[in-house]
Amino acid sequence: MDGNAIPQEIRSFLEGLINDAGIMTLDDSEREELITELFARLDSFITATIIDSLPQDKVDEFIKMSESARPQAELQAYLNEHVPNSQEVFQNAFVQFRTMYLGNVNTSRQLHPSTTTQPKQPDSTTT
């Protein structure tokens, strides 16, 4: 997956998520890799949310449309037609993903405190 293919508004959301998680010590390459990985997870999460929100008789059609790489506008129009309150479904999915991710980061820090990624502190010793 090409990192440049991530829409700017999604990239901003993911960068904010990384910052909110307190992951500050990544170099540019590691940060880009994390953004790409989070984008793939977010995409899967939103797809699952959409499938759960679609009427059962529309799921197969939507999956076929997605797999055939239909234009985003066409997929959005389909969802607007078949998912009640589709914008609310998307907004809730983003909130749920954020909550889940930050919760997982906090749980990981509690289980493995020595391996957490914390902001680097300046060295306060003098020579």
MOPAC internal coordinates of N, CA, C and O (Angstrom, degrees):
PM7 1SCF
backbone

  N    0.0000 0     0.00 0     0.00 0    0    0    0
  C    1.4462 1     0.00 0     0.00 0    1    0    0
  C    1.5219 1   108.35 1     0.00 0    2    1    0
  O    1.2310 1   119.40 1   -52.60 1    3    2    1
  N    1.2926 1   118.76 1   127.40 1    3    2    1
  C    1.4479 1   124.79 1  -178.32 1    5    3    2
  C    1.5237 1   109.29 1   -81.27 1    6    5    3
  O    1.2310 1   119.93 1   -56.98 1    7    6    5
  N    1.3336 1   117.73 1   123.02 1    7    6    5
  C    1.4474 1   122.03 1  -179.62 1    9    7    6
  C    1.5157 1   112.73 1   -57.53 1   10    9    7
  O    1.2310 1   120.37 1   151.73 1   11   10    9
  N    1.3440 1   116.90 1   -28.27 1   11   10    9
  C    1.4545 1   120.06 1   178.53 1   13   11   10
  C    1.5182 1   112.26 1   -69.25 1   14   13   11
  O    1.2310 1   120.03 1   163.80 1   15   14   13
  N    1.3340 1   117.54 1   -16.20 1   15   14   13
  C    1.4602 1   121.21 1  -179.46 1   17   15   14
  C    1.5226 1   111.80 1   -80.04 1   18   17   15
  O    1.2310 1   119.90 1   174.49 1   19   18   17
  N    1.3173 1   117.80 1    -5.51 1   19   18   17
  C    1.4591 1   121.07 1   179.87 1   21   19   18
  C    1.5231 1   108.07 1   -77.96 1   22   21   19
  O    1.2310 1   120.24 1   -58.88 1   23   22   21
  N    1.3364 1   117.14 1   121.12 1   23   22   21
  C    1.4800 1   119.11 1   178.46 1   25   23   22
  C    1.5272 1   110.63 1   -57.44 1   26   25   23
  O    1.2310 1   120.58 1   -35.09 1   27   26   25
  N    1.3200 1   116.50 1   144.91 1   27   26   25
  C    1.4655 1   121.44 1  -174.25 1   29   27   26
  C    1.5301 1   112.30 1   -57.53 1   30   29   27
  O    1.2310 1   119.56 1   139.43 1   31   30   29
  N    1.3207 1   118.45 1   -40.57 1   31   30   29
  C    1.4670 1   119.64 1  -178.90 1   33   31   30
  C    1.5355 1   111.54 1   -66.68 1   34   33   31
  O    1.2310 1   120.59 1   147.70 1   35   34   33
  N    1.3297 1   116.47 1   -32.30 1   35   34   33
  C    1.4690 1   120.61 1   176.59 1   37   35   34
  C    1.5298 1   109.33 1   -73.04 1   38   37   35
  O    1.2310 1   120.61 1   137.71 1   39   38   37
  N    1.3315 1   116.44 1   -42.29 1   39   38   37
  C    1.4628 1   121.04 1   177.76 1   41   39   38
  C    1.5342 1   109.86 1   -58.28 1   42   41   39
  O    1.2310 1   120.12 1   135.95 1   43   42   41
  N    1.3190 1   117.37 1   -44.05 1   43   42   41
  C    1.4675 1   121.02 1   179.01 1   45   43   42
  C    1.5266 1   110.96 1   -62.00 1   46   45   43
  O    1.2310 1   120.48 1   138.07 1   47   46   45
  N    1.3323 1   116.68 1   -41.93 1   47   46   45
  C    1.4655 1   121.31 1   177.21 1   49   47   46
  C    1.5297 1   110.14 1   -59.67 1   50   49   47
  O    1.2310 1   120.16 1   133.49 1   51   50   49
  N    1.3254 1   117.30 1   -46.51 1   51   50   49
  C    1.4680 1   121.64 1  -177.95 1   53   51   50
  C    1.5292 1   111.71 1   -68.27 1   54   53   51
  O    1.2310 1   120.10 1   140.92 1   55   54   53
  N    1.3264 1   117.41 1   -39.08 1   55   54   53
  C    1.4631 1   120.07 1   176.81 1   57   55   54
  C    1.5236 1   110.40 1   -63.54 1   58   57   55
  O    1.2310 1   120.39 1   139.33 1   59   58   57
  N    1.3348 1   116.85 1   -40.67 1   59   58   57
  C    1.4555 1   120.65 1   176.47 1   61   59   58
  C    1.5159 1   111.81 1   -63.80 1   62   61   59
  O    1.2310 1   120.68 1   142.31 1   63   62   61
  N    1.3158 1   116.30 1   -37.69 1   63   62   61
  C    1.4644 1   121.64 1   178.19 1   65   63   62
  C    1.5309 1   110.73 1   -62.64 1   66   65   63
  O    1.2310 1   120.62 1   135.72 1   67   66   65
  N    1.3177 1   116.42 1   -44.28 1   67   66   65
  C    1.4639 1   121.37 1   178.18 1   69   67   66
  C    1.5272 1   110.22 1   -62.11 1   70   69   67
  O    1.2310 1   120.67 1   135.75 1   71   70   69
  N    1.3310 1   116.33 1   -44.25 1   71   70   69
  C    1.4610 1   120.17 1   178.43 1   73   71   70
  C    1.5292 1   111.01 1   -63.75 1   74   73   71
  O    1.2310 1   120.16 1   136.12 1   75   74   73
  N    1.3305 1   117.29 1   -43.88 1   75   74   73
  C    1.4632 1   121.44 1   179.54 1   77   75   74
  C    1.5276 1   111.50 1   -62.99 1   78   77   75
  O    1.2310 1   120.65 1   151.23 1   79   78   77
  N    1.3180 1   116.36 1   -28.77 1   79   78   77
  C    1.4644 1   120.97 1   178.08 1   81   79   78
  C    1.5319 1   111.22 1   -79.02 1   82   81   79
  O    1.2310 1   119.97 1   172.09 1   83   82   81
  N    1.3296 1   117.65 1    -7.91 1   83   82   81
  C    1.4571 1   121.31 1   179.37 1   85   83   82
  C    1.5116 1   114.05 1    75.60 1   86   85   83
  O    1.2310 1   120.64 1  -155.45 1   87   86   85
  N    1.3249 1   116.38 1    24.55 1   87   86   85
  C    1.4660 1   120.90 1   179.78 1   89   87   86
  C    1.5256 1   107.04 1   -91.20 1   90   89   87
  O    1.2310 1   121.52 1   -84.60 1   91   90   89
  N    1.3194 1   114.70 1    95.40 1   91   90   89
  C    1.4643 1   119.87 1  -171.43 1   93   91   90
  C    1.5224 1   114.41 1  -114.87 1   94   93   91
  O    1.2310 1   119.46 1   170.42 1   95   94   93
  N    1.3134 1   118.64 1    -9.58 1   95   94   93
  C    1.4602 1   120.18 1  -171.12 1   97   95   94
  C    1.5260 1   113.85 1   -97.53 1   98   97   95
  O    1.2310 1   119.92 1  -166.06 1   99   98   97
  N    1.3089 1   117.76 1    13.94 1   99   98   97
  C    1.4612 1   120.51 1  -179.42 1  101   99   98
  C    1.5228 1   110.72 1   -81.07 1  102  101   99
  O    1.2310 1   121.01 1   -37.00 1  103  102  101
  N    1.3337 1   115.68 1   143.00 1  103  102  101
  C    1.4596 1   117.81 1   170.49 1  105  103  102
  C    1.5299 1   107.59 1   -80.53 1  106  105  103
  O    1.2310 1   120.04 1    -4.99 1  107  106  105
  N    1.3142 1   117.53 1   175.01 1  107  106  105
  C    1.4665 1   121.28 1  -174.99 1  109  107  106
  C    1.5279 1   112.64 1   -58.22 1  110  109  107
  O    1.2310 1   120.34 1   139.18 1  111  110  109
  N    1.3261 1   116.96 1   -40.82 1  111  110  109
  C    1.4573 1   121.42 1  -179.05 1  113  111  110
  C    1.5316 1   111.23 1   -66.35 1  114  113  111
  O    1.2310 1   120.75 1   135.09 1  115  114  113
  N    1.3240 1   116.18 1   -44.91 1  115  114  113
  C    1.4730 1   120.11 1   178.91 1  117  115  114
  C    1.5214 1   110.98 1   -65.04 1  118  117  115
  O    1.2310 1   120.54 1   140.38 1  119  118  117
  N    1.3240 1   116.58 1   -39.62 1  119  118  117
  C    1.4694 1   121.06 1   179.71 1  121  119  118
  C    1.5316 1   110.18 1   -63.38 1  122  121  119
  O    1.2310 1   120.94 1   136.58 1  123  122  121
  N    1.3311 1   115.81 1   -43.42 1  123  122  121
  C    1.4689 1   120.03 1   179.59 1  125  123  122
  C    1.5316 1   110.59 1   -64.84 1  126  125  123
  O    1.2310 1   120.70 1   140.42 1  127  126  125
  N    1.3176 1   116.27 1   -39.58 1  127  126  125
  C    1.4625 1   120.75 1   177.93 1  129  127  126
  C    1.5348 1   110.65 1   -63.01 1  130  129  127
  O    1.2310 1   120.53 1   138.15 1  131  130  129
  N    1.3388 1   116.58 1   -41.85 1  131  130  129
  C    1.4630 1   120.59 1   178.63 1  133  131  130
  C    1.5269 1   110.68 1   -66.09 1  134  133  131
  O    1.2310 1   119.83 1   138.48 1  135  134  133
  N    1.3160 1   117.93 1   -41.52 1  135  134  133
  C    1.4642 1   121.15 1   177.84 1  137  135  134
  C    1.5275 1   110.44 1   -61.17 1  138  137  135
  O    1.2310 1   120.35 1   136.80 1  139  138  137
  N    1.3215 1   116.94 1   -43.20 1  139  138  137
  C    1.4652 1   121.22 1   179.12 1  141  139  138
  C    1.5308 1   110.77 1   -63.04 1  142  141  139
  O    1.2310 1   120.79 1   137.02 1  143  142  141
  N    1.3354 1   116.09 1   -42.98 1  143  142  141
  C    1.4687 1   120.38 1   178.63 1  145  143  142
  C    1.5297 1   111.25 1   -65.16 1  146  145  143
  O    1.2310 1   120.56 1   136.23 1  147  146  145
  N    1.3255 1   116.53 1   -43.77 1  147  146  145
  C    1.4679 1   119.92 1   178.68 1  149  147  146
  C    1.5274 1   111.18 1   -64.47 1  150  149  147
  O    1.2310 1   120.36 1   143.79 1  151  150  149
  N    1.3333 1   116.91 1   -36.21 1  151  150  149
  C    1.4616 1   120.40 1   177.94 1  153  151  150
  C    1.5308 1   110.54 1   -61.90 1  154  153  151
  O    1.2310 1   120.58 1   136.56 1  155  154  153
  N    1.3201 1   116.50 1   -43.44 1  155  154  153
  C    1.4698 1   120.10 1   178.54 1  157  155  154
  C    1.5319 1   110.55 1   -62.71 1  158  157  155
  O    1.2310 1   120.60 1   137.81 1  159  158  157
  N    1.3303 1   116.46 1   -42.19 1  159  158  157
  C    1.4742 1   119.93 1   178.23 1  161  159  158
  C    1.5273 1   111.33 1   -65.25 1  162  161  159
  O    1.2310 1   120.74 1   136.08 1  163  162  161
  N    1.3274 1   116.19 1   -43.92 1  163  162  161
  C    1.4619 1   120.79 1   179.24 1  165  163  162
  C    1.5213 1   110.48 1   -62.01 1  166  165  163
  O    1.2310 1   120.45 1   136.69 1  167  166  165
  N    1.3288 1   116.74 1   -43.31 1  167  166  165
  C    1.4586 1   121.35 1   179.52 1  169  167  166
  C    1.5349 1   110.73 1   -59.85 1  170  169  167
  O    1.2310 1   120.46 1   135.24 1  171  170  169
  N    1.3253 1   116.73 1   -44.76 1  171  170  169
  C    1.4711 1   120.78 1   178.17 1  173  171  170
  C    1.5186 1   111.07 1   -64.66 1  174  173  171
  O    1.2310 1   120.48 1   138.66 1  175  174  173
  N    1.3264 1   116.68 1   -41.34 1  175  174  173
  C    1.4639 1   121.43 1  -179.67 1  177  175  174
  C    1.5296 1   110.55 1   -63.42 1  178  177  175
  O    1.2310 1   120.65 1   134.20 1  179  178  177
  N    1.3259 1   116.37 1   -45.80 1  179  178  177
  C    1.4688 1   120.01 1  -179.49 1  181  179  178
  C    1.5208 1   110.43 1   -66.85 1  182  181  179
  O    1.2310 1   119.92 1   140.15 1  183  182  181
  N    1.3168 1   117.75 1   -39.85 1  183  182  181
  C    1.4704 1   120.36 1   177.64 1  185  183  182
  C    1.5231 1   110.44 1   -60.46 1  186  185  183
  O    1.2310 1   120.05 1   135.89 1  187  186  185
  N    1.3242 1   117.50 1   -44.11 1  187  186  185
  C    1.4708 1   120.90 1   178.24 1  189  187  186
  C    1.5225 1   110.82 1   -63.39 1  190  189  187
  O    1.2310 1   120.48 1   140.53 1  191  190  189
  N    1.3253 1   116.68 1   -39.47 1  191  190  189
  C    1.4681 1   120.81 1   178.34 1  193  191  190
  C    1.5247 1   110.54 1   -63.91 1  194  193  191
  O    1.2310 1   120.66 1   137.39 1  195  194  193
  N    1.3193 1   116.34 1   -42.61 1  195  194  193
  C    1.4672 1   120.76 1   178.90 1  197  195  194
  C    1.5245 1   109.87 1   -62.19 1  198  197  195
  O    1.2310 1   120.53 1   132.98 1  199  198  197
  N    1.3151 1   116.59 1   -47.02 1  199  198  197
  C    1.4691 1   120.27 1  -178.57 1  201  199  198
  C    1.5237 1   110.31 1   -61.15 1  202  201  199
  O    1.2310 1   120.38 1   140.74 1  203  202  201
  N    1.3372 1   116.87 1   -39.26 1  203  202  201
  C    1.4679 1   120.11 1   177.21 1  205  203  202
  C    1.5229 1   112.16 1   -66.28 1  206  205  203
  O    1.2310 1   120.34 1   153.31 1  207  206  205
  N    1.3341 1   116.96 1   -26.69 1  207  206  205
  C    1.4621 1   121.35 1  -176.77 1  209  207  206
  C    1.5308 1   113.68 1   -89.49 1  210  209  207
  O    1.2310 1   120.39 1   160.17 1  211  210  209
  N    1.3129 1   116.87 1   -19.83 1  211  210  209
  C    1.4692 1   120.80 1  -179.46 1  213  211  210
  C    1.5209 1   111.10 1   -75.16 1  214  213  211
  O    1.2310 1   120.46 1   -32.58 1  215  214  213
  N    1.3276 1   116.73 1   147.42 1  215  214  213
  C    1.4640 1   118.52 1   169.71 1  217  215  214
  C    1.5387 1   108.50 1   -59.64 1  218  217  215
  O    1.2310 1   120.40 1   -37.03 1  219  218  217
  N    1.2994 1   116.85 1   142.97 1  219  218  217
  C    1.4662 1   122.05 1  -174.62 1  221  219  218
  C    1.5301 1   112.53 1   -52.89 1  222  221  219
  O    1.2310 1   119.97 1   142.26 1  223  222  221
  N    1.3191 1   117.66 1   -37.74 1  223  222  221
  C    1.4678 1   120.16 1  -177.75 1  225  223  222
  C    1.5287 1   113.49 1   -74.47 1  226  225  223
  O    1.2310 1   119.71 1   175.84 1  227  226  225
  N    1.3409 1   118.15 1    -4.16 1  227  226  225
  C    1.4726 1   121.35 1   179.73 1  229  227  226
  C    1.5322 1   112.55 1  -107.59 1  230  229  227
  O    1.2310 1   120.17 1   172.61 1  231  230  229
  N    1.3243 1   117.28 1    -7.39 1  231  230  229
  C    1.4682 1   121.35 1  -175.21 1  233  231  230
  C    1.5204 1   111.86 1   -62.77 1  234  233  231
  O    1.2310 1   119.69 1   129.12 1  235  234  233
  N    1.3224 1   118.19 1   -50.88 1  235  234  233
  C    1.4682 1   120.75 1  -178.14 1  237  235  234
  C    1.5238 1   111.66 1   -59.79 1  238  237  235
  O    1.2310 1   120.52 1   138.58 1  239  238  237
  N    1.3183 1   116.62 1   -41.42 1  239  238  237
  C    1.4574 1   120.39 1   179.33 1  241  239  238
  C    1.5365 1   110.74 1   -62.81 1  242  241  239
  O    1.2310 1   120.56 1   136.51 1  243  242  241
  N    1.3170 1   116.53 1   -43.49 1  243  242  241
  C    1.4593 1   119.98 1   178.82 1  245  243  242
  C    1.5259 1   111.28 1   -63.62 1  246  245  243
  O    1.2310 1   120.10 1   136.97 1  247  246  245
  N    1.3133 1   117.42 1   -43.03 1  247  246  245
  C    1.4658 1   121.27 1   179.38 1  249  247  246
  C    1.5287 1   110.18 1   -60.31 1  250  249  247
  O    1.2310 1   120.51 1   135.47 1  251  250  249
  N    1.3286 1   116.63 1   -44.53 1  251  250  249
  C    1.4678 1   120.13 1   178.53 1  253  251  250
  C    1.5317 1   111.11 1   -62.06 1  254  253  251
  O    1.2310 1   120.76 1   138.77 1  255  254  253
  N    1.3301 1   116.14 1   -41.23 1  255  254  253
  C    1.4683 1   119.91 1   178.39 1  257  255  254
  C    1.5316 1   110.36 1   -62.33 1  258  257  255
  O    1.2310 1   120.32 1   136.19 1  259  258  257
  N    1.3227 1   116.99 1   -43.81 1  259  258  257
  C    1.4647 1   121.51 1  -179.45 1  261  259  258
  C    1.5141 1   111.41 1   -64.36 1  262  261  259
  O    1.2310 1   120.58 1   135.52 1  263  262  261
  N    1.3208 1   116.49 1   -44.48 1  263  262  261
  C    1.4631 1   120.73 1  -178.61 1  265  263  262
  C    1.5137 1   112.83 1   -67.90 1  266  265  263
  O    1.2310 1   120.16 1   154.29 1  267  266  265
  N    1.3246 1   117.30 1   -25.71 1  267  266  265
  C    1.4620 1   119.64 1   179.64 1  269  267  266
  C    1.5268 1   111.80 1   -89.03 1  270  269  267
  O    1.2310 1   120.69 1  -167.66 1  271  270  269
  N    1.3261 1   116.29 1    12.34 1  271  270  269
  C    1.4671 1   122.78 1   175.65 1  273  271  270
  C    1.5231 1   112.68 1    54.59 1  274  273  271
  O    1.2310 1   121.17 1  -132.41 1  275  274  273
  N    1.3124 1   115.36 1    47.59 1  275  274  273
  C    1.4650 1   120.33 1   176.30 1  277  275  274
  C    1.5274 1   109.08 1   -64.91 1  278  277  275
  O    1.2310 1   120.00 1   -25.86 1  279  278  277
  N    1.3198 1   117.60 1   154.14 1  279  278  277
  C    1.4722 1   120.16 1   178.48 1  281  279  278
  C    1.5362 1   110.74 1   -58.57 1  282  281  279
  O    1.2310 1   121.33 1   -34.57 1  283  282  281
  N    1.3250 1   115.06 1   145.43 1  283  282  281
  C    1.4630 1   121.18 1  -178.80 1  285  283  282
  C    1.5258 1   111.42 1   -54.96 1  286  285  283
  O    1.2310 1   119.99 1   139.91 1  287  286  285
  N    1.3206 1   117.63 1   -40.09 1  287  286  285
  C    1.4616 1   121.36 1  -178.82 1  289  287  286
  C    1.5343 1   110.98 1   -62.37 1  290  289  287
  O    1.2310 1   120.48 1   143.19 1  291  290  289
  N    1.3205 1   116.69 1   -36.81 1  291  290  289
  C    1.4695 1   120.75 1   179.10 1  293  291  290
  C    1.5306 1   110.99 1   -68.61 1  294  293  291
  O    1.2310 1   120.68 1   137.45 1  295  294  293
  N    1.3320 1   116.31 1   -42.55 1  295  294  293
  C    1.4632 1   120.27 1   177.55 1  297  295  294
  C    1.5282 1   110.36 1   -63.19 1  298  297  295
  O    1.2310 1   120.91 1   137.44 1  299  298  297
  N    1.3351 1   115.87 1   -42.56 1  299  298  297
  C    1.4655 1   120.15 1  -179.77 1  301  299  298
  C    1.5316 1   110.66 1   -63.31 1  302  301  299
  O    1.2310 1   119.95 1   138.19 1  303  302  301
  N    1.3183 1   117.71 1   -41.81 1  303  302  301
  C    1.4628 1   120.97 1   178.63 1  305  303  302
  C    1.5310 1   110.46 1   -62.99 1  306  305  303
  O    1.2310 1   120.46 1   140.21 1  307  306  305
  N    1.3248 1   116.74 1   -39.79 1  307  306  305
  C    1.4632 1   121.05 1   178.27 1  309  307  306
  C    1.5257 1   110.28 1   -62.34 1  310  309  307
  O    1.2310 1   120.94 1   134.81 1  311  310  309
  N    1.3206 1   115.81 1   -45.19 1  311  310  309
  C    1.4649 1   119.79 1  -179.78 1  313  311  310
  C    1.5267 1   111.70 1   -66.45 1  314  313  311
  O    1.2310 1   120.54 1   139.77 1  315  314  313
  N    1.3227 1   116.57 1   -40.23 1  315  314  313
  C    1.4662 1   119.61 1   177.96 1  317  315  314
  C    1.5260 1   111.14 1   -60.33 1  318  317  315
  O    1.2310 1   121.10 1   145.56 1  319  318  317
  N    1.3227 1   115.51 1   -34.44 1  319  318  317
  C    1.4637 1   120.48 1  -179.35 1  321  319  318
  C    1.5263 1   112.28 1   -75.75 1  322  321  319
  O    1.2310 1   120.06 1   144.42 1  323  322  321
  N    1.3376 1   117.49 1   -35.58 1  323  322  321
  C    1.4658 1   120.05 1  -170.04 1  325  323  322
  C    1.5296 1   115.97 1  -111.02 1  326  325  323
  O    1.2310 1   119.87 1   171.86 1  327  326  325
  N    1.3179 1   117.86 1    -8.14 1  327  326  325
  C    1.4662 1   120.23 1   178.33 1  329  327  326
  C    1.5245 1   108.29 1  -115.77 1  330  329  327
  O    1.2310 1   120.89 1   -66.09 1  331  330  329
  N    1.3170 1   115.90 1   113.91 1  331  330  329
  C    1.4634 1   117.71 1   176.84 1  333  331  330
  C    1.5392 1   109.52 1   -60.77 1  334  333  331
  O    1.2310 1   120.55 1   -44.56 1  335  334  333
  N    1.3271 1   116.56 1   135.44 1  335  334  333
  C    1.4703 1   121.50 1   179.40 1  337  335  334
  C    1.5249 1   112.36 1    54.89 1  338  337  335
  O    1.2310 1   120.11 1  -131.93 1  339  338  337
  N    1.3247 1   117.40 1    48.07 1  339  338  337
  C    1.4615 1   121.03 1  -175.51 1  341  339  338
  C    1.5286 1   112.63 1   -58.48 1  342  341  339
  O    1.2310 1   119.81 1   142.49 1  343  342  341
  N    1.3232 1   117.97 1   -37.51 1  343  342  341
  C    1.4765 1   119.48 1   179.52 1  345  343  342
  C    1.5260 1   110.64 1   -64.88 1  346  345  343
  O    1.2310 1   120.42 1   140.87 1  347  346  345
  N    1.3094 1   116.80 1   -39.13 1  347  346  345
  C    1.4642 1   120.74 1   177.17 1  349  347  346
  C    1.5329 1   110.78 1   -65.43 1  350  349  347
  O    1.2310 1   120.52 1   141.62 1  351  350  349
  N    1.3263 1   116.61 1   -38.38 1  351  350  349
  C    1.4663 1   121.01 1   177.52 1  353  351  350
  C    1.5361 1   109.57 1   -60.38 1  354  353  351
  O    1.2310 1   120.37 1   135.43 1  355  354  353
  N    1.3376 1   116.90 1   -44.57 1  355  354  353
  C    1.4688 1   120.89 1   179.15 1  357  355  354
  C    1.5278 1   111.12 1   -64.66 1  358  357  355
  O    1.2310 1   120.50 1   133.80 1  359  358  357
  N    1.3263 1   116.64 1   -46.20 1  359  358  357
  C    1.4661 1   120.14 1  -179.65 1  361  359  358
  C    1.5278 1   110.58 1   -59.78 1  362  361  359
  O    1.2310 1   120.49 1   134.83 1  363  362  361
  N    1.3115 1   116.68 1   -45.17 1  363  362  361
  C    1.4648 1   120.76 1   178.94 1  365  363  362
  C    1.5297 1   111.31 1   -62.82 1  366  365  363
  O    1.2310 1   120.50 1   142.66 1  367  366  365
  N    1.3271 1   116.65 1   -37.34 1  367  366  365
  C    1.4715 1   120.15 1   179.14 1  369  367  366
  C    1.5218 1   110.79 1   -63.20 1  370  369  367
  O    1.2310 1   120.12 1   138.20 1  371  370  369
  N    1.3298 1   117.38 1   -41.80 1  371  370  369
  C    1.4622 1   120.52 1   178.05 1  373  371  370
  C    1.5272 1   110.98 1   -64.14 1  374  373  371
  O    1.2310 1   120.27 1   136.75 1  375  374  373
  N    1.3208 1   117.09 1   -43.25 1  375  374  373
  C    1.4690 1   121.10 1   178.87 1  377  375  374
  C    1.5267 1   110.19 1   -63.37 1  378  377  375
  O    1.2310 1   120.17 1   135.50 1  379  378  377
  N    1.3303 1   117.29 1   -44.50 1  379  378  377
  C    1.4662 1   121.15 1   179.88 1  381  379  378
  C    1.5334 1   110.98 1   -63.68 1  382  381  379
  O    1.2310 1   120.27 1   137.88 1  383  382  381
  N    1.3281 1   117.10 1   -42.12 1  383  382  381
  C    1.4647 1   120.66 1   179.35 1  385  383  382
  C    1.5267 1   110.15 1   -62.25 1  386  385  383
  O    1.2310 1   120.65 1   134.46 1  387  386  385
  N    1.3251 1   116.37 1   -45.54 1  387  386  385
  C    1.4668 1   121.28 1   179.36 1  389  387  386
  C    1.5296 1   110.46 1   -59.84 1  390  389  387
  O    1.2310 1   120.46 1   131.24 1  391  390  389
  N    1.3148 1   116.73 1   -48.76 1  391  390  389
  C    1.4607 1   121.75 1  -179.89 1  393  391  390
  C    1.5260 1   110.79 1   -60.25 1  394  393  391
  O    1.2310 1   120.70 1   135.36 1  395  394  393
  N    1.3199 1   116.27 1   -44.64 1  395  394  393
  C    1.4655 1   121.23 1  -179.54 1  397  395  394
  C    1.5341 1   110.26 1   -63.69 1  398  397  395
  O    1.2310 1   120.05 1   132.80 1  399  398  397
  N    1.3250 1   117.50 1   -47.20 1  399  398  397
  C    1.4603 1   120.90 1  -177.64 1  401  399  398
  C    1.5328 1   111.03 1   -62.96 1  402  401  399
  O    1.2310 1   120.44 1   130.21 1  403  402  401
  N    1.3238 1   116.76 1   -49.79 1  403  402  401
  C    1.4628 1   119.52 1  -179.13 1  405  403  402
  C    1.5299 1   111.00 1   -64.06 1  406  405  403
  O    1.2310 1   120.11 1   144.41 1  407  406  405
  N    1.3152 1   117.40 1   -35.59 1  407  406  405
  C    1.4608 1   120.76 1   175.56 1  409  407  406
  C    1.5147 1   111.50 1   -63.66 1  410  409  407
  O    1.2310 1   120.66 1   137.89 1  411  410  409
  N    1.3208 1   116.34 1   -42.11 1  411  410  409
  C    1.4720 1   120.30 1   178.06 1  413  411  410
  C    1.5279 1   111.64 1   -64.85 1  414  413  411
  O    1.2310 1   120.32 1   140.19 1  415  414  413
  N    1.3308 1   117.00 1   -39.81 1  415  414  413
  C    1.4625 1   120.50 1   177.92 1  417  415  414
  C    1.5259 1   109.58 1   -62.81 1  418  417  415
  O    1.2310 1   120.34 1   134.53 1  419  418  417
  N    1.3292 1   116.95 1   -45.47 1  419  418  417
  C    1.4660 1   120.21 1  -179.96 1  421  419  418
  C    1.5225 1   111.60 1   -63.86 1  422  421  419
  O    1.2310 1   120.33 1   138.84 1  423  422  421
  N    1.3206 1   116.97 1   -41.16 1  423  422  421
  C    1.4665 1   120.66 1   178.17 1  425  423  422
  C    1.5267 1   110.15 1   -62.62 1  426  425  423
  O    1.2310 1   120.40 1   136.35 1  427  426  425
  N    1.3239 1   116.84 1   -43.65 1  427  426  425
  C    1.4581 1   121.03 1   179.28 1  429  427  426
  C    1.5270 1   110.92 1   -61.49 1  430  429  427
  O    1.2310 1   120.50 1   139.15 1  431  430  429
  N    1.3157 1   116.66 1   -40.85 1  431  430  429
  C    1.4687 1   120.22 1   179.18 1  433  431  430
  C    1.5266 1   111.27 1   -65.23 1  434  433  431
  O    1.2310 1   120.33 1   144.54 1  435  434  433
  N    1.3209 1   116.98 1   -35.46 1  435  434  433
  C    1.4633 1   119.92 1   178.95 1  437  435  434
  C    1.5266 1   111.10 1   -71.02 1  438  437  435
  O    1.2310 1   120.56 1   143.38 1  439  438  437
  N    1.3248 1   116.54 1   -36.62 1  439  438  437
  C    1.4577 1   120.62 1  -179.20 1  441  439  438
  C    1.5249 1   112.64 1   -78.21 1  442  441  439
  O    1.2310 1   120.57 1   149.29 1  443  442  441
  N    1.3278 1   116.51 1   -30.71 1  443  442  441
  C    1.4752 1   121.72 1  -175.29 1  445  443  442
  C    1.5276 1   109.78 1  -133.92 1  446  445  443
  O    1.2310 1   119.68 1  -112.94 1  447  446  445
  N    1.3239 1   118.21 1    67.06 1  447  446  445
  C    1.4699 1   119.66 1  -174.08 1  449  447  446
  C    1.5242 1   114.39 1   -61.42 1  450  449  447
  O    1.2310 1   119.27 1   153.87 1  451  450  449
  N    1.3139 1   119.00 1   -26.13 1  451  450  449
  C    1.4690 1   119.94 1  -177.93 1  453  451  450
  C    1.5203 1   112.71 1   -80.46 1  454  453  451
  O    1.2310 1   119.65 1   168.73 1  455  454  453
  N    1.3338 1   118.27 1   -11.27 1  455  454  453
  C    1.4629 1   120.03 1  -177.13 1  457  455  454
  C    1.5196 1   112.27 1  -109.65 1  458  457  455
  O    1.2310 1   120.12 1  -167.68 1  459  458  457
  N    1.3182 1   117.37 1    12.32 1  459  458  457
  C    1.4595 1   119.43 1  -178.28 1  461  459  458
  C    1.5115 1   110.33 1   -74.73 1  462  461  459
  O    1.2310 1   121.57 1   -25.60 1  463  462  461
  N    1.3133 1   114.60 1   154.40 1  463  462  461
  C    1.4512 1   121.19 1   178.16 1  465  463  462
  C    1.5145 1   107.49 1   -99.33 1  466  465  463
  O    1.2310 1   120.65 1   -76.59 1  467  466  465
  N    1.3078 1   116.37 1   103.41 1  467  466  465
  C    1.4496 1   122.70 1  -179.42 1  469  467  466
  C    1.5215 1   108.81 1  -111.02 1  470  469  467
  O    1.2310 1   120.65 1   -22.70 1  471  470  469
  N    1.3340 1   116.36 1   157.30 1  471  470  469
  C    1.4576 1   118.14 1   175.48 1  473  471  470
  C    1.5306 1   109.94 1   -59.72 1  474  473  471
  O    1.2310 1   120.89 1   -37.39 1  475  474  473
  N    1.3234 1   115.90 1   142.61 1  475  474  473
  C    1.4625 1   120.37 1   178.74 1  477  475  474
  C    1.5235 1   108.74 1   -69.07 1  478  477  475
  O    1.2310 1   121.38 1   -44.48 1  479  478  477
  N    1.3222 1   114.97 1   135.52 1  479  478  477
  C    1.4511 1   121.07 1   178.08 1  481  479  478
  C    1.5190 1   108.32 1   -97.83 1  482  481  479
  O    1.2310 1   120.47 1   -38.87 1  483  482  481
  N    1.3316 1   116.71 1   141.13 1  483  482  481
  C    1.4595 1   118.39 1   178.14 1  485  483  482
  C    1.5188 1   110.19 1   -66.15 1  486  485  483
  O    1.2310 1   121.21 1   -32.12 1  487  486  485
  N    1.2968 1   115.30 1   147.88 1  487  486  485
  C    1.4598 1   121.12 1   178.55 1  489  487  486
  C    1.5242 1   108.46 1   -73.72 1  490  489  487
  O    1.2310 1   120.84 1   -59.32 1  491  490  489
  N    1.3246 1   116.01 1   120.68 1  491  490  489
  C    1.4602 1   119.57 1  -175.32 1  493  491  490
  C    1.5297 1   112.30 1   -94.50 1  494  493  491
  O    1.2310 1   120.21 1  -178.57 1  495  494  493
  N    1.3205 1   117.20 1     1.43 1  495  494  493
  C    1.4655 1   119.30 1   179.05 1  497  495  494
  C    1.5159 1   109.87 1   -83.81 1  498  497  495
  O    1.2310 1   121.43 1   -32.61 1  499  498  497
  N    1.2827 1   114.86 1   147.39 1  499  498  497
  C    1.4683 1   118.99 1   177.12 1  501  499  498
  C    1.5042 1   109.05 1  -111.66 1  502  501  499
  O    1.2310 1   120.39 1   -28.84 1  503  502  501
  N    1.2788 1   116.86 1   151.16 1  503  502  501
  C    1.4591 1   120.19 1  -178.60 1  505  503  502
  C    1.4996 1   111.32 1  -107.33 1  506  505  503
  O    1.2310 1   120.10 1   180.00 1  507  506  505

